[in-house]
Amino acid sequence: MKKFILVIILMMGLVVRLKDFNVTPIDAHPMRQTDTECVAYFLAKGKADFLNPKACLMRPVLNTDGYFFLEMPFYELLIAASYKIFGFYPWAARLVNLFLYLLGGAALFGFMSKWWNKKYALLSVFIFSFMPGSIFFVGHAIHPDAMAVSFIFVSLYLAWKYKENGKLINLILAGLFLGISVASRPFGLICLPMLGYFLFLRKSKIKDYLILIVLSAVFYGYWRWRTEKLGLDMDWENWVLAGREKLFQWANLKNLIWKNVAGEVMGKVVSGLAALGLMVSLIKKDKKIFPLILWMVGVIFYWLVVPNGNITHQYYADVYIPLVVILGSIGLGWIWEKNKIISIILMVGVIYNGIRTSNYYFGNHAGGEIEIKIAEDIKKAIPEDKKIIYLAVADSVPLSLSHRQGWMLGEWPTDVAVHIWAFMEMRNYKFDFIVEPKNRTDITTDEWNIIKQNYPLVEELETIRVYKYR
């Protein structure tokens, strides 16, 4: 019966994740989504490989091959495989997300069944299925967090299996799955103390801890080392490391905890249940809360490392999804034991809050429709192997949607500065065309009139003007 209920919950989770299933990925965080999709596209096309992934946006300016080392492309590799099987459609990419959601949900059920019981396991999968951030980032968005979050659940399940039966293969797989999660999004490292606690319960030897630590960090460590070895300036990828001095200002903390984490990603109902679960466990002096407290200490450390990302980008709060799911199931389970009617009302509230809040992420971002048209015109005007400068500040979406490599405007040397001298300097980086969108002007008229004297207008379409390098 419980397995049947599990299937029903997972199917309900699939249904809510089918919203906008085949639309272009220009809803919440469109630059991040289209960057990720572009990496998968080039892998599928054979224009890049796993160790040398490429994106459409070339950063910094001197990265003329467009290498993309923000994460090791395990997630993008799955999408590339789906593209090869089904074709280059948005739904083909999102099939990967549905698979990862189901995998994560099944692993979560298995883990919680063994660590707590099957009732709490079902409640945890239910909460995971209807969290606002989970609905969007683990199911819809073309974003590596889908893999990072789901593989944490798989790692927890395998680590507990090792605690039970002592089979080394389970420990190795737990480390590998966490390692892939960390290589996709390094925030998974903060749950390492919890896995270590399971080894402690088994009275494991030091070598077991070393196996877990090494495997969980080896892919990410290798990727950072490889990036350094290539000699590319990737400092622009560390923008989230800024702003520590502002983290503990009340306004920022309120925005981080109440709006970002509790509101937009976890949902207010689930956040309340998680707080209740923590309080109940502390009052009962339940020993199972100890590894979760270790995990929460990791959250505080994470805040100190990437505060600006936490405050301004919802997906940096995805790191808390596994922790809050577990705590929320404890809270909801405690209420279920006291009053089933109230529990059912709260479950309806979880579903309503999850769907309603996740709607905030869906829908094209401002200007999305025109960006799709610009991308279509870029495809018509410019061959796929040519590189362009796109005259827009902080907007690479049309580049990525058109699957053309190039630079956007911004701060030098990360992007092309909006000054004449920058375009003179760009002549050293072998671009082929300049694309001027008709819907915006991000460079002064005087400077642009001077610059374009050196580049003849070769084509004008509905949304763009194309100038050729000579």
ZAMAR-593830 format. One line per 4 residues: for each residue x, y, z of N, C-alpha, C. Coordinates in steps of 0.02 Angstrom, whole numbers. Atoms other than C-alpha are relative to their C-alpha. Last residue first. Layout:
<nodes>
X:Y:Z:X:Y:Z:X:Y:Z | ...
</nodes>
This chain:
<nodes>
-41:-1:60:1839:2192:-2100:70:23:18 | -70:-20:-13:1716:2140:-1968:39:0:-65 | -52:49:11:1536:2134:-2028:69:27:16 | -59:-34:27:1388:2230:-1961:57:-50:-2
-61:40:-4:1217:2150:-1933:56:37:-36 | -44:-22:54:1062:2251:-1890:66:-37:9 | -72:-13:-8:930:2165:-1784:30:32:-63 | -18:-18:-69:743:2142:-1749:73:21:8
53:-32:-38:657:2136:-1919:24:26:68 | 59:41:-7:814:2102:-2019:-50:35:46 | 47:-28:-48:954:2211:-2083:-64:-42:-1 | 67:27:2:1106:2137:-2168:-43:34:54
6:51:52:1283:2186:-2216:-70:-30:-4 | 64:33:-11:1307:2351:-2124:-11:-50:-57 | 56:-12:46:1491:2393:-2146:-63:-40:20 | 32:64:11:1606:2393:-1994:-62:9:-44
-51:50:19:1735:2531:-1973:-31:-68:-18 | -31:-23:63:1607:2673:-1975:50:-52:-26 | 28:36:58:1513:2570:-1846:25:25:-67 | -20:70:5:1627:2627:-1706:-24:-31:-65
-71:3:17:1606:2814:-1734:22:-73:-12 | -7:-29:68:1417:2809:-1740:72:-2:-23 | 20:51:48:1419:2692:-1589:6:25:-71 | -53:51:5:1519:2816:-1487:-17:-53:-51
-61:-29:28:1403:2960:-1525:54:-53:-9 | 8:-11:72:1245:2857:-1499:64:27:-32 | 20:-68:19:1299:2798:-1328:-1:8:-76 | -62:-37:12:1301:2610:-1302:-20:69:-25
-41:4:-61:1162:2507:-1225:69:32:-9 | -63:-34:16:1030:2549:-1355:40:4:64 | -36:-30:-56:880:2433:-1353:64:33:-24 | 45:-16:-56:742:2361:-1464:35:34:59
37:-62:11:837:2367:-1628:-41:22:60 | 72:10:-8:967:2240:-1575:-36:66:-8 | 33:-55:-36:1140:2277:-1649:-75:-16:6 | 73:3:6:1240:2123:-1696:-30:54:44
30:-37:-55:1427:2145:-1729:-76:-1:-13 | 55:-45:11:1505:2012:-1839:-16:39:64 | 20:-2:70:1661:1906:-1861:-54:52:-14 | 72:5:9:1758:1915:-1698:-18:10:-73
26:36:58:1943:1876:-1700:-77:-10:0 | 32:62:-23:2002:1925:-1527:-42:-34:-54 | -51:51:-13:2131:2057:-1574:-31:-68:16 | -26:21:65:1998:2166:-1655:54:-53:7
33:63:20:1919:2168:-1483:22:-24:-69 | -34:56:-31:2045:2300:-1429:-28:-67:-23 | -66:4:31:1976:2425:-1552:39:-60:27 | 11:30:66:1802:2383:-1491:64:-3:-40
13:71:-9:1859:2415:-1313:-11:-35:-67 | -64:35:-8:1939:2582:-1360:-11:-76:8 | -34:10:64:1773:2644:-1429:62:-42:8 | -43:-56:19:1682:2621:-1264:36:-18:-65
40:-41:47:1540:2511:-1200:38:63:-19 | 19:-65:-27:1659:2383:-1124:-36:42:-52 | -23:-55:42:1657:2208:-1196:-24:66:28 | 39:-10:60:1635:2079:-1058:28:59:-39
48:56:1:1742:2008:-918:-42:2:-63 | -8:46:57:1887:2123:-962:-47:-60:1 | -62:29:25:1800:2248:-961:43:-22:60 | -62:-27:-28:1631:2279:-883:60:-39:-26
-3:0:-73:1477:2246:-988:65:32:23 | -29:-60:-29:1428:2217:-1169:-2:-4:76 | 50:-52:-11:1400:2042:-1237:36:61:31 | -8:-40:-60:1524:1923:-1317:-60:47:7
-18:-70:4:1507:1783:-1441:3:34:67 | -47:-22:-51:1460:1606:-1484:16:74:-9 | -58:-34:30:1304:1567:-1583:45:25:56 | -58:46:0:1178:1439:-1521:57:29:-41
-18:9:70:1033:1556:-1569:57:-50:-8 | 57:28:35:956:1538:-1396:15:-14:-73 | 6:71:-17:1128:1563:-1319:-59:-32:-35 | -59:38:22:1164:1726:-1408:-11:-75:10
6:12:72:986:1789:-1383:59:-38:-29 | 52:49:16:1005:1758:-1194:-8:-10:-76 | -26:46:50:1172:1846:-1173:-53:-48:-25 | 54:40:29:1103:1997:-1083:28:-43:-57
24:52:-47:1214:2092:-962:-60:-39:-28 | -34:7:-64:1232:2245:-1076:-35:-54:41 | 46:-4:-56:1174:2226:-1254:38:-13:63 | 1:-66:-32:1267:2253:-1417:-55:6:52
70:-17:-5:1303:2071:-1462:-6:63:42 | 7:-44:-57:1481:2047:-1521:-73:23:1 | 29:-67:5:1485:1899:-1637:8:38:65 | 4:-30:-67:1577:1739:-1675:-22:72:-6
-25:-69:-5:1549:1634:-1831:-12:28:70 | -70:1:-20:1535:1443:-1836:30:70:6 | -9:25:-68:1344:1440:-1834:73:3:23 | -16:72:-3:1326:1551:-1986:19:-22:70
-70:15:-18:1249:1724:-1956:11:-76:3 | -51:-45:28:1095:1803:-2032:71:-24:8 | 7:-11:73:957:1675:-2012:60:35:-29 | -8:64:35:1013:1613:-1841:-3:8:-76
-72:14:-3:1032:1793:-1780:15:-66:-37 | -32:-41:52:855:1826:-1840:75:-11:-1 | 18:28:65:788:1680:-1738:32:39:-57 | -39:61:10:885:1739:-1585:-16:-32:-68
-69:-20:15:812:1914:-1604:43:-62:-13 | -1:-23:70:638:1839:-1614:70:22:-21 | 9:59:43:666:1740:-1453:3:20:-73 | -64:35:1:735:1896:-1370:-3:-63:-42
-42:-34:50:579:1992:-1421:68:-34:-4 | 26:14:67:471:1865:-1329:44:32:-54 | -16:67:24:578:1870:-1173:-22:-14:-71 | -35:-4:64:574:2057:-1147:15:-68:-31
15:-61:38:528:2041:-963:42:3:-63 | -22:-61:-35:551:1861:-908:-13:60:-45 | -58:-35:28:446:1730:-995:18:60:42 | 16:-56:44:327:1635:-883:62:36:-23
19:17:68:366:1525:-733:-19:63:-40 | -58:14:43:465:1576:-580:-19:-9:-73 | -43:-59:2:325:1661:-482:58:-9:-49 | 22:-38:58:212:1515:-526:40:64:-9
-43:19:57:319:1418:-401:-21:37:-63 | -64:-35:-5:232:1515:-261:45:-16:-59 | 10:-72:6:57:1460:-313:67:38:1 | 18:-16:69:106:1279:-346:-6:76:-9
-53:19:47:201:1258:-184:-16:20:-71 | -56:-47:-7:80:1357:-75:56:-15:-50 | 22:-66:24:-69:1258:-141:58:50:3 | 11:3:72:17:1090:-121:-17:69:-28
-65:10:32:86:1129:51:-7:0:-76 | -36:-64:0:-82:1200:105:68:-5:-32 | 32:-40:53:-170:1040:51:35:68:-5 | -25:29:62:-43:949:159:-31:35:-61
-68:-25:12:-81:1067:302:29:-27:-65 | 7:-71:18:-267:1028:290:68:30:-16 | 25:-1:69:-226:842:288:-9:72:-24 | -55:21:45:-118:862:444:-22:3:-73
-44:-58:7:-255:960:533:57:-16:-48 | 38:-49:38:-374:815:499:42:63:-12 | -5:14:72:-245:686:554:-36:52:-43 | 65:-17:29:-224:759:727:4:-7:-76
44:-35:-47:-86:711:850:-70:12:-29 | 11:43:-59:11:577:755:-48:32:49 | 41:56:21:-9:675:594:-17:-46:59 | 69:-24:2:58:831:681:-47:-57:-19
20:-10:-70:219:738:726:-73:24:3 | 12:65:-30:235:674:548:-24:6:72 | 65:23:25:215:850:478:-19:-68:30 | 53:-43:-26:357:913:588:-69:-24:-20
3:12:-73:471:766:551:-57:40:31 | 35:64:-8:429:779:365:-5:-19:74 | 72:-10:12:476:963:370:-40:-64:8 | 28:-32:-59:645:924:449:-76:11:-7
-4:47:-56:687:801:311:-32:30:63 | 46:56:14:626:914:170:-2:-48:60 | 67:-23:-18:715:1063:250:-52:-54:-14 | 4:-10:-72:883:974:245:-71:19:21
0:65:-35:861:909:67:-8:7:76 | 59:42:14:804:1081:2:3:-67:36 | 36:17:-61:937:1185:91:-58:-48:-12 | -41:39:-45:1063:1187:-52:-39:-23:62
18:70:13:924:1250:-166:40:-47:44 | 33:29:-59:953:1419:-81:-21:-72:-12 | -52:13:-50:1081:1470:-212:-30:-25:64 | -27:68:6:941:1444:-337:59:-13:45
36:52:-35:848:1595:-270:35:-68:-3 | 19:52:47:980:1719:-325:-33:-57:37 | 27:-25:63:1003:1887:-237:-25:-54:-48 | 46:-55:-6:1031:1851:-54:-35:16:-65
59:18:-40:1107:1679:-63:-52:55:-1 | 41:45:39:1221:1730:-206:-63:-20:38 | 34:-40:50:1282:1878:-106:-44:-43:-45 | 58:-38:-22:1316:1770:45:-36:37:-55
34:-27:60:1427:1639:-37:-61:42:19 | -39:8:62:1560:1587:89:-34:34:-59 | -61:-40:-5:1489:1651:253:40:-3:-64 | 17:-71:1:1316:1587:210:62:44:0
17:-16:70:1390:1417:170:-19:73:-7 | -64:-7:34:1468:1410:344:-11:21:-73 | -29:-63:-24:1297:1444:418:67:12:-34 | 38:-55:32:1224:1305:310:30:67:19
-27:-8:68:1362:1186:367:-35:56:-38 | -63:-36:-10:1307:1217:546:34:12:-68 | 18:-71:-8:1135:1165:487:61:43:13 | 17:-25:67:1206:999:425:-16:74:4
-64:-6:35:1286:968:594:-10:29:-69 | -31:-61:-27:1116:1004:670:68:11:-31 | 34:-56:34:1042:874:552:26:67:26 | -30:-11:66:1174:750:612:-33:56:-39
-71:-21:-4:1117:780:793:31:9:-70 | -6:-70:18:929:775:761:73:22:-4 | -3:-7:73:930:586:755:7:73:-22 | -70:2:23:975:583:939:6:9:-75
-9:54:48:797:636:983:71:3:-28 | -70:21:-5:804:749:1135:14:-61:-44 | -1:72:-14:613:753:1132:71:-26:12 | 37:12:-62:617:942:1148:2:-73:20
-41:-25:-55:754:955:1016:-34:-13:67 | -58:45:-9:661:842:895:44:22:58 | 23:62:-30:499:939:920:58:-47:14 | 18:-13:-70:586:1105:889:-22:-64:35
-61:-13:-39:672:1047:730:-16:7:74 | -37:63:-4:512:971:661:64:7:40 | 33:42:-49:416:1129:702:37:-66:10 | -15:-31:-65:542:1236:609:-32:-41:56
-70:16:-15:529:1115:462:20:29:68 | -3:70:-20:339:1125:466:71:-20:18 | 29:6:-67:346:1315:463:3:-71:26 | -48:-30:-47:467:1312:316:-26:-4:72
-53:50:-12:350:1191:225:52:27:50 | 29:56:-36:205:1312:245:52:-53:17 | 11:-17:-70:307:1466:199:-29:-59:40 | 71:-12:-11:375:1392:38:-13:10:75
31:53:-40:547:1314:23:-76:6:4 | -29:65:16:615:1418:-121:-34:-57:38 | 0:15:71:517:1581:-130:25:-70:-16 | 56:-18:43:464:1606:50:3:-30:-69
64:24:-26:575:1520:177:-57:13:-48 | -1:70:-20:738:1538:79:-70:-24:19 | -34:44:47:721:1699:-19:-9:-73:19 | 24:-6:69:591:1803:73:30:-54:-45
72:-2:5:609:1758:257:-25:-1:-72 | 35:53:-36:788:1698:271:-75:0:-15 | -28:66:11:885:1798:142:-45:-55:29 | 11:18:70:779:1954:138:22:-71:-14
72:8:8:775:1962:328:-17:-22:-71 | 18:63:-31:962:1932:334:-75:-15:-7 | -24:54:42:991:2071:208:-19:-69:29 | 40:-1:62:883:2197:301:20:-58:-45
67:27:-11:961:2149:468:-41:-4:-64 | 44:-57:-8:1140:2173:411:-72:-26:1 | 33:-2:-65:1230:2011:442:-35:67:14 | 42:57:-14:1271:1976:260:-39:8:64
70:-19:-2:1331:2149:213:-46:-56:24 | 10:-52:-51:1515:2125:253:-72:21:7 | 4:29:-68:1514:1961:160:-16:52:53 | 55:-25:-42:1468:2050:-3:-4:-28:70
-2:-69:-23:1569:1962:-136:-56:13:51 | -42:-4:-60:1595:1776:-153:4:70:28 | 40:12:-60:1446:1763:-270:41:5:63 | 36:-61:-20:1545:1848:-408:-39:-11:64
3:-4:-73:1662:1698:-413:-36:62:24 | 47:51:-24:1631:1654:-596:-9:4:76 | 68:-25:7:1710:1820:-649:-51:-50:27 | 20:-36:-60:1874:1757:-578:-72:24:-4
70:17:-13:1888:1631:-720:-26:36:62 | 23:-42:-55:2050:1696:-795:-74:-12:9 | 53:-48:16:2106:1551:-902:-19:40:61 | -23:-69:-2:2275:1471:-867:-52:52:-19
13:-29:65:2225:1297:-925:20:74:-3 | -52:23:46:2308:1229:-769:-8:30:-69 | -62:-37:-14:2198:1334:-655:54:-18:-51 | 12:-70:18:2040:1267:-735:63:41:9
-3:-4:74:2108:1090:-725:-10:72:-23 | -70:6:19:2142:1110:-538:7:7:-76 | -33:-63:-19:1966:1175:-507:74:-1:-21 | 26:-52:45:1895:1028:-606:32:68:15
-32:6:65:2005:902:-515:-21:56:-47 | -70:-19:-8:1948:967:-347:37:-4:-66 | -3:-73:-7:1765:960:-400:72:24:6 | 19:-28:65:1784:781:-461:6:76:2
-50:12:52:1885:725:-308:-19:32:-67 | -33:-62:21:1781:807:-172:43:-8:-62 | 48:-55:3:1651:676:-127:31:63:-27 | 46:9:56:1768:533:-174:-49:58:-6
-36:-5:64:1907:595:-61:-48:-4:-59 | -23:-69:10:1795:628:89:32:9:-68 | 57:-44:10:1703:462:78:21:71:-16 | 32:19:64:1859:357:52:-58:49:-14
-42:-26:54:1948:451:191:-30:-15:-68 | 10:-72:3:1805:420:313:40:30:-58 | 67:-10:25:1810:235:271:-16:75:-7 | -2:7:73:1999:231:291:-69:12:-31
-20:-64:31:1981:301:467:-2:-5:-76 | -71:-16:-6:1887:146:524:16:65:-39 | -43:12:57:1700:140:542:72:19:15 | -67:6:-29:1610:131:708:51:-17:-54
-24:67:18:1446:101:615:67:-15:32 | 47:48:-30:1367:251:702:22:-72:-13 | -13:2:-72:1522:351:657:-45:-50:35 | -60:41:-8:1501:305:474:18:-7:74
22:69:11:1324:373:484:59:-49:5 | 33:23:-62:1394:531:562:-25:-72:-8 | -51:21:-47:1512:551:414:-29:-26:65 | -23:66:23:1363:554:299:54:-27:45
55:47:-13:1291:695:403:19:-70:-23 | 0:22:-71:1459:786:407:-56:-49:17 | -50:51:-13:1462:782:214:2:-21:74 | 34:57:-31:1299:880:201:48:-57:15
21:-16:-68:1395:1043:177:-40:-56:32 | -50:16:-50:1488:970:28:-24:12:71 | 13:65:-30:1331:975:-77:49:-20:54 | 32:-7:-65:1355:1162:-104:-14:-67:35
-41:19:-58:1484:1124:-238:-35:5:67 | 12:-59:-41:1355:1123:-381:34:-13:68 | 53:-37:35:1385:1000:-524:-15:66:35 | -30:-24:62:1552:940:-456:-50:40:-40
-45:-55:-17:1472:929:-284:32:30:-62 | 41:-56:-23:1329:822:-348:43:61:13 | 31:-27:61:1452:713:-444:-45:59:17 | -52:-33:39:1555:691:-285:-27:31:-64
-9:-66:-31:1398:653:-183:53:39:-39 | 60:-40:14:1358:516:-307:4:69:32 | 1:-19:71:1537:453:-302:-61:43:-16 | -50:-52:12:1549:454:-112:-2:25:-72
23:-60:-37:1386:359:-91:48:57:-12 | 53:-32:39:1441:239:-229:-27:62:34 | -31:-30:60:1604:202:-138:-53:36:-42 | -39:-59:-22:1514:178:28:31:34:-60
48:-52:-19:1385:62:-52:35:64:21 | 27:-29:61:1522:-38:-140:-50:56:15 | -42:-56:22:1609:-63:27:-27:34:-62 | -27:16:67:1467:-170:93:37:61:-27
-73:-2:2:1450:-134:280:31:-17:-67 | -28:65:21:1269:-194:286:76:-1:-7 | 37:61:-17:1175:-61:384:38:-64:-15 | 4:4:-72:1294:88:385:-33:-65:22
-66:22:-23:1331:52:203:0:-6:76 | -6:70:17:1145:62:164:68:-28:23 | 36:37:-51:1140:226:260:2:-75:-14 | -39:-4:-61:1277:295:148:-34:-38:57
-55:48:5:1185:232:-5:44:1:62 | 27:68:0:1024:322:42:57:-52:0 | 24:15:-68:1114:483:87:-25:-71:5 | -59:10:-42:1209:479:-79:-20:-16:72
-28:66:18:1049:456:-178:59:-16:45 | 45:51:-27:969:602:-86:26:-70:-14 | -9:-1:-73:1120:711:-123:-43:-53:32 | -56:45:-16:1108:652:-304:19:3:74
22:70:3:935:729:-319:56:-47:20 | 46:16:-54:993:900:-259:-18:-74:0 | -33:-9:-64:1146:915:-371:-44:-21:58 | -45:56:-13:1060:841:-524:31:5:70
42:60:3:915:964:-523:41:-62:15 | 25:14:-67:1035:1100:-466:-45:-61:2 | -32:58:-31:1120:1084:-636:-23:-15:71 | -44:-26:-52:991:1200:-719:31:-59:38
-58:34:27:874:1183:-864:60:26:40 | -56:-41:24:730:1238:-755:57:-43:-27 | 15:-42:59:580:1121:-745:63:35:-27 | 55:23:40:594:972:-627:-12:42:-63
-9:72:6:712:1006:-485:-60:-27:-39 | -70:15:11:730:1195:-505:15:-75:-4 | -32:-36:55:547:1238:-531:71:-25:-15 | 42:3:61:448:1112:-430:36:32:-58
-7:67:29:590:1096:-304:-40:-7:-64 | -65:4:32:597:1283:-274:13:-68:-31 | -4:-44:59:410:1290:-243:67:-6:-36 | -36:-61:-16:412:1135:-130:3:45:-61
41:-61:5:279:1014:-191:34:63:28 | 36:-7:64:371:853:-232:-33:67:-9 | -48:-10:54:498:867:-91:-35:14:-66 | -26:-68:-8:356:887:35:49:17:-56
54:-47:13:269:730:-30:24:72:4 | 7:-2:73:432:634:-35:-55:49:-20 | -58:-36:27:463:681:147:-3:5:-76 | 9:-71:-12:286:631:198:58:40:-29
52:-24:46:305:461:115:-10:76:8 | -28:3:67:470:430:206:-50:28:-51 | -40:-60:8:397:489:371:31:3:-70 | 46:-56:-3:264:355:353:38:66:-10
31:-11:66:391:229:293:-50:57:0 | 48:53:15:499:243:449:-35:19:-65 | 58:-14:-42:647:343:514:-50:-56:-8 | -24:-42:-56:823:302:448:-57:15:49
-49:35:-41:772:155:340:20:40:61 | 31:63:-24:612:223:266:47:-36:48 | 41:-16:-58:693:397:259:-36:-62:27 | -41:-24:-56:832:333:146:-43:11:62
-41:55:-26:723:230:30:40:20:61 | 45:47:-32:595:369:11:40:-58:31 | 23:-30:-63:732:496:-23:-46:-47:38 | -56:6:-47:809:380:-153:-18:29:68
-5:71:-19:641:362:-241:56:-10:51 | 57:18:-41:613:551:-239:3:-72:24 | -8:-30:-66:788:588:-302:-56:-19:47 | -56:33:-33:771:464:-445:10:27:71
22:67:-20:599:528:-490:55:-37:37 | 50:-7:-53:659:709:-489:-22:-68:25 | -37:-16:-61:815:661:-588:-48:11:59 | -36:60:-23:709:575:-720:36:13:65
50:45:-28:593:724:-730:32:-64:25 | 21:-25:-65:743:839:-751:-52:-46:33 | -55:14:-47:814:733:-891:-19:23:70 | 7:71:-16:646:741:-980:54:-21:50
38:6:-63:667:929:-964:-18:-72:17 | -42:-19:-57:806:930:-1093:-37:-11:65 | -51:53:-5:701:832:-1219:47:15:59 | 27:56:-39:555:948:-1182:50:-56:7
-1:-13:-72:659:1097:-1237:-26:-58:41 | 62:-31:-24:684:1016:-1407:5:14:74 | -15:-62:-38:845:972:-1497:-63:39:17 | -3:-62:39:808:793:-1549:9:61:45
66:-29:15:746:639:-1457:1:61:-45 | 53:50:6:896:523:-1442:-65:30:-28 | -18:46:54:1039:642:-1476:-54:-52:-12 | 4:-35:65:956:779:-1374:15:-49:-58
71:-5:16:931:658:-1229:-11:35:-67 | 22:68:19:1116:616:-1232:-74:0:-19 | -28:12:66:1158:803:-1232:-21:-70:-25 | 43:-36:47:1041:827:-1084:24:-12:-72
64:36:3:1133:691:-988:-48:33:-50 | -12:61:38:1300:771:-1032:-64:-42:-6 | 5:-17:71:1236:940:-973:11:-61:-44 | 71:-13:15:1207:866:-800:-9:15:-75
36:63:-5:1381:790:-791:-74:10:-21 | 65:5:36:1457:952:-857:-32:-69:1 | -16:58:41:1586:990:-721:-64:-23:-34 | 9:65:-32:1532:1160:-661:23:-54:-47
36:-15:-61:1572:1342:-697:-17:-63:39 | -23:43:-55:1704:1283:-819:-36:16:66 | 47:-11:-55:1632:1348:-982:17:-48:56 | 0:53:-49:1757:1369:-1124:-45:19:60
63:5:-35:1704:1497:-1253:-4:-56:51 | 30:65:16:1849:1467:-1369:-67:-9:35 | 26:0:68:1895:1652:-1368:-27:-67:-24 | 21:70:6:1912:1660:-1179:-32:-11:-69
-55:38:32:2006:1826:-1193:-17:-74:-7 | -9:-18:70:1846:1924:-1162:51:-44:-34 | -8:-71:14:1807:1833:-1000:14:12:-74 | -24:-40:-56:1687:1756:-1034:61:-34:29
-72:8:-11:1621:1695:-1201:23:49:53 | -29:-62:-27:1432:1675:-1199:73:-13:17 | 6:-51:52:1387:1529:-1312:29:66:23 | 63:-35:-2:1453:1394:-1196:-3:51:-56
4:-68:27:1590:1266:-1217:-70:28:7 | 67:-25:17:1639:1110:-1123:1:72:-23 | -6:-67:28:1820:1051:-1133:-68:27:-21 | -54:-35:-35:1833:898:-1022:11:71:-26
14:-3:-71:1664:831:-1076:53:39:38 | -1:65:-33:1687:873:-1259:-5:10:75 | -36:-5:-63:1646:1018:-1374:0:-70:30 | -43:-59:6:1583:1039:-1552:38:15:64
-69:20:8:1515:861:-1553:48:58:-8 | -22:-13:69:1338:923:-1585:71:-23:-13 | 39:43:45:1274:844:-1424:22:6:-72 | -20:69:-13:1413:924:-1323:-35:-48:-47
-66:10:31:1382:1092:-1408:27:-71:13 | 7:-2:73:1197:1083:-1365:66:-15:-34 | 27:65:21:1229:1031:-1184:-5:-5:-76 | -53:49:-13:1340:1183:-1157:-23:-69:-23
-49:-8:54:1207:1292:-1240:58:-49:8 | 26:34:59:1073:1225:-1123:50:3:-57 | -2:72:-12:1176:1274:-972:-23:-38:-61 | -71:21:-2:1207:1450:-1035:5:-75:5
-21:4:70:1021:1462:-1079:75:-14:-6 | 31:57:35:970:1419:-902:26:-7:-71 | -29:62:-27:1095:1534:-818:-29:-60:-36 | -70:5:21:1049:1680:-931:31:-66:24
-8:23:69:863:1646:-910:72:-6:-23 | -72:8:10:860:1656:-719:17:-24:-71 | -45:-26:-53:671:1633:-707:73:-17:-14 | 37:-24:-58:583:1606:-875:50:21:53
-13:-70:-15:684:1603:-1034:-46:25:55 | -21:-12:-70:702:1416:-1060:18:73:14 | -70:-21:-1:601:1403:-1223:20:20:71 | -13:-70:17:436:1315:-1192:75:15:3
-36:-6:63:410:1128:-1204:13:73:-20 | -51:53:9:363:1082:-1027:40:8:-65 | -47:-32:47:274:1246:-988:56:-49:-20 | 18:-68:21:193:1155:-840:54:29:-45
12:-1:73:240:971:-840:-21:69:-25 | -62:-18:35:320:987:-668:-8:0:-75 | -13:-71:-10:150:994:-582:64:23:-35 | 52:-41:31:105:827:-662:15:75:9
-14:-4:72:269:743:-616:-50:48:-34 | -57:-44:9:243:784:-432:19:9:-73 | 25:-68:-11:70:708:-439:57:50:-9 | 38:-18:60:148:552:-516:-29:71:6
-49:-16:53:277:547:-376:-36:20:-65 | -33:-64:-17:140:559:-244:48:20:-56 | 50:-54:9:36:422:-328:32:68:13 | 8:-9:73:189:308:-344:-49:58:-13
-61:-33:26:229:332:-159:-7:15:-74 | 5:-71:-19:48:293:-113:61:38:-26 | 51:-28:44:63:128:-210:-9:75:14 | -32:-9:65:226:91:-120:-49:30:-51
-42:-60:-5:138:122:46:37:14:-66 | 41:-61:0:0:0:0:43:63:0
</nodes>
